[in-house]
C-alpha cells in the first residue's frame, strides 16, 4: 500500500521526505510523465516513482529499478 503524503513521499527506511531526482539518460529509461524522488540519504537506494510506475523501488548497480514492497525494509 502506498503511503499518504502531502508534497513528497517519505523514505520507508529513514522516514525523511524524499527529494525530486532526475536520472541521467543512460541510467534508467522512464515512461513519459513519471516523476522520481529519492531518499536524501545518498547511501540509501530507495526511490519513489509517480504515474504509471507508482510505488517504491530500489536502484540496482545494473541500472534497474526493482519494485520494493514498502513494508519489508
Residue, then its C-alpha position, 0 to 999 in steps of 0.5 A: x500500500x502506498x503511503x499518504x503524503x502531502x508534497x513528497x513521499x517519505x523514505x520507508x527506511x529513514x522516514x525523511x521526505x524524499x527529494x525530486x531526482x532526475x536520472x541521467x539518460x543512460x541510467x534508467x529509461x522512464x515512461x513519459x510523465x513519471x516523476x522520481x524522488x529519492x531518499x536524501x540519504x545518498x547511501x540509501x537506494x530507495x526511490x519513489x516513482x509517480x504515474x504509471x510506475x507508482x510505488x517504491x523501488x530500489x536502484x540496482x548497480x545494473x541500472x534497474x529499478x526493482x519494485x520494493x514492497x514498502x513494508x519489508x525494509 
